[in-house]
Amino acid sequence: MCFQDSLIWSLPISVIENNDYGDLRRSVRHIGAALRKGVDRAAPARSLTARREASKRRPVKNYVPITDEMRAELCAEFDRTGAGPASLFRGRPASLNGLTEIKISHWRTGRVKRADPTEWAYVADALKSLPSKS
């Protein structure tokens, strides 16, 4: 029994008795085709190669490695200001839509070892501009 048949047998009895599930069978086929889109079943290696080539054409971001000194400076600024990643995230400009609270937190804990230079500069400058906590 394939997925399509199991889906049909989960229908109410009245639909099955009246053979009223032709549209549903077509819909299931369309969903399956959409899920398989981009993968050529006859030549999967060729389709994977095409996807790899497409990913090579994407622009490459230049990340900077986060050194221990950079992370220590970031932690010192967080301690000095008493601010959290959420406050920096809420004040970010629209051009930094890839910057998240989680990313800032991971920089702080050392879980992430590299950063986008513009995002790092924004966070560092924002922390330096904040007043010290009482």
N, C-alpha and C positions, 0 to 999 in steps of 0.2 A: 504494500500500500504506500503510495507516494504522499507527499505533503498535501497536494491538491485534493486527493481522495479523503484524507483524514479531515481536512477542513470542511468538505462537503458533508461528511457523516456527522459532524458536530452541529449541523443545522437542525431546526425543528422538524418533526416528522411530517407536518403538513407540506413543507417545502419539498421534501424528498418524495412524498407520495405523488405530488402533482408534477414531478419532473420540472420544477420551476427554478432550476439552478444553473441553467446554461450561461446566463450573464455572470454569475459568480465564478464559474469555471474560467471564463474569459478574463475576468478581473484578476484571478489568481495567476494566470499565465502572464498577464501584463506586469504584475508585481514582481514575479520571478524574473522576467526579462529586465526589469528596471534594476533589480539587485545584481544581475549579472552584467550589467552595462559596463563596457570598458574592458571586459575580459573576453578575448576571442577563444571560445572553447576548442575550435579546430587547431589553433596554434597559440597556446597560452604563453609560450616563451617569447613569441613575437610581440604580443600585447604588453608583456612585462617590460620588454626592451623599449617599447614606445613610451611607456610611462616613465621609465628611468631617464630617457632622453628628454622628455618634457620637464622633469624635475631639474635636470642640469641647466635648462634654459632660464629657470627662475633666477631673479637677482639674489646674489649672495650677500648676507649681512656681515659686516665686519664687527665681531664681538671683541671686547677687551677682557682679558682674564682678570678675575677679582683676586688680588693678592691678599695675604694675611694683613698687611699694613692698611690696605684699603678697607677691608672688613672691620678692622679694629677702629679706624677713624669713623666709619659709619656707625658702629655700635656706640662709640663715645658721643657722637652727635645725638643719637637717639636718647642716651642717658642724660645728656646735658639739657635737652629740650623737654623730655618727658612725652614727646609725641610718639604716635604709633604709625604703622604702615597705612592704616585706614585714613588718617588725616591727610597724609601726602597723596594718597590715591584720589581722594575727593577733590583735591585742588589741582589735579593735573590738567594740562591743556589737551584739547581735542586731538592734537597731532600725535600724542603719545597713547593711542588707544590700545597698544599692546602691553602697557604697564599695568600690573595688577597688584593688589595687596599681597597676594601669595608670593609673587615674584620678589617684592621688596622684603618680605619676611624671610624668604629663602636666601636672599643675599646676606641678610643680617645673621642668619644661623650658619651660613657656610654650605648649605645644601646645594646651592647653585654656584658654580665656579666661574661663570662668565656673564657679561652683561652687555647690552646695547649701549654704546657710549652716550647717546643722547638721553636715554632713560637714566643712566647712572648720573650724568651731569645734572639733570633736573632734580633728582632726589638729594644729591649732595648740596646743591645750591639752595633748595627749599629748606633743608635742615639748618644750614648756616644762617639763613635769614630769620629763623624763628628765635624768639627770646629764650633765655635760660629759665628753667622752672625755679620756683621760689625755694 
